[in-house]
Amino acid sequence: MARLSDLSAEIAQVAAGLAPSLVRVDARGGRPATGIIWADNLVLTADHVIEADDNIVVTGAPTTVKASLLGRDRTTDLALLRTEGLRGAPAPRGRSADLRTGHIVLALGGT
């Protein structure tokens, strides 16, 4: 069995690899939240971050762009935003069918 420090190093490597896909979402006039680039010009974030479909701004190095609400699901607390001109790589995704009970799943956020 691998040592805990080895697992920690692998998790840090995964987080560093996903960092370019993380963006800042400003939508409430208060504290910003994190979103993830899901596909070209599409950002997935938490629904509770979005109060209305106006004044949504997404920042991903090195760009800041306006966004609009494309869809939301309050039961899963997810919102999908459409942007224009956002630079960044969409996050790679695995298949949920490959997950089993006991697998480690990471939730990443930025500040």
KELUM-398995 format. One line per field, with one value per residue (C-alpha): residue number from 1; residue in one letter; x negated, y negated, z. Coordinates in nm, 3 decimals. Example, Ala and Ser with C-alpha at 12.3 -4.5 7.8 and 13.67 -1.06 7.14 Angstrom:
2
n	c(1 2)
res	c(A S)
X	c(-1.230 -1.367)
Y	c(0.450 0.106)
Z	c(0.780 0.714)
This chain:
111
n	c(1 2 3 4 5 6 7 8 9 10 11 12 13 14 15 16 17 18 19 20 21 22 23 24 25 26 27 28 29 30 31 32 33 34 35 36 37 38 39 40 41 42 43 44 45 46 47 48 49 50 51 52 53 54 55 56 57 58 59 60 61 62 63 64 65 66 67 68 69 70 71 72 73 74 75 76 77 78 79 80 81 82 83 84 85 86 87 88 89 90 91 92 93 94 95 96 97 98 99 100 101 102 103 104 105 106 107 108 109 110 111)
res	c(M A R L S D L S A E I A Q V A A G L A P S L V R V D A R G G R P A T G I I W A D N L V L T A D H V I E A D D N I V V T G A P T T V K A S L L G R D R T T D L A L L R T E G L R G A P A P R G R S A D L R T G H I V L A L G G T)
X	c(0.000 -0.131 -0.225 0.006 -0.256 -0.253 0.126 0.098 -0.155 0.073 0.373 0.164 0.061 0.425 0.524 0.240 0.341 0.700 0.608 0.616 0.980 1.091 1.242 1.378 1.751 1.880 2.258 2.391 2.203 2.048 1.801 1.686 1.729 1.546 1.656 1.501 1.466 1.690 1.658 1.568 1.742 1.939 1.877 2.032 2.077 2.300 2.658 2.673 2.401 2.634 2.919 3.021 2.922 2.751 2.414 2.241 1.866 1.624 1.248 0.998 0.633 0.583 0.939 1.249 1.573 1.945 2.157 2.525 2.723 2.786 2.956 2.984 3.092 3.166 3.205 2.841 2.720 2.569 2.578 2.441 2.310 2.238 1.944 1.783 1.406 1.312 0.968 0.881 0.894 1.209 1.156 1.097 1.373 1.392 1.695 1.924 1.992 1.630 1.676 1.727 1.805 1.483 1.320 1.177 1.354 1.206 1.391 1.170 1.219 1.022 1.000)
Y	c(0.000 -0.344 -0.581 -0.866 -1.117 -0.956 -0.991 -1.351 -1.426 -1.270 -1.473 -1.792 -1.704 -1.654 -1.986 -2.168 -2.015 -2.135 -2.486 -2.635 -2.521 -2.705 -3.053 -3.318 -3.393 -3.728 -3.747 -3.860 -4.180 -4.011 -3.729 -3.561 -3.190 -2.930 -2.791 -2.535 -2.560 -2.278 -2.334 -2.622 -2.932 -2.727 -2.752 -2.531 -2.683 -2.656 -2.774 -2.957 -3.190 -3.326 -3.545 -3.693 -3.671 -4.008 -4.143 -3.805 -3.832 -3.541 -3.580 -3.324 -3.410 -3.633 -3.735 -3.879 -3.842 -3.889 -3.577 -3.492 -3.222 -2.936 -2.701 -2.607 -2.317 -2.422 -2.063 -1.984 -2.344 -2.370 -2.660 -2.671 -3.004 -3.106 -3.337 -3.486 -3.500 -3.321 -3.168 -2.845 -2.474 -2.279 -2.045 -1.683 -1.457 -1.093 -0.870 -0.846 -0.484 -0.408 -0.525 -0.282 -0.325 -0.419 -0.605 -0.946 -1.237 -1.588 -1.918 -2.211 -2.580 -2.898 -3.208)
Z	c(0.000 -0.091 0.185 0.275 0.161 -0.185 -0.203 -0.088 -0.363 -0.627 -0.509 -0.521 -0.878 -0.982 -0.822 -0.998 -1.330 -1.290 -1.172 -1.528 -1.555 -1.240 -1.269 -1.037 -1.058 -0.931 -0.934 -0.599 -0.542 -0.243 -0.209 -0.529 -0.592 -0.797 -1.131 -1.360 -1.736 -1.855 -2.230 -2.460 -2.321 -2.065 -1.691 -1.424 -1.078 -0.772 -0.825 -0.492 -0.626 -0.896 -0.770 -1.105 -1.470 -1.475 -1.370 -1.381 -1.438 -1.485 -1.444 -1.564 -1.614 -1.803 -1.904 -1.739 -1.933 -1.883 -1.849 -1.878 -1.705 -1.949 -1.705 -1.340 -1.122 -0.768 -0.647 -0.729 -0.670 -1.018 -1.263 -1.618 -1.749 -2.107 -2.170 -2.478 -2.512 -2.191 -2.220 -2.048 -2.097 -2.017 -1.725 -1.821 -1.693 -1.609 -1.629 -1.328 -1.430 -1.336 -0.974 -0.690 -0.324 -0.147 -0.437 -0.356 -0.525 -0.515 -0.493 -0.590 -0.529 -0.561 -0.352)
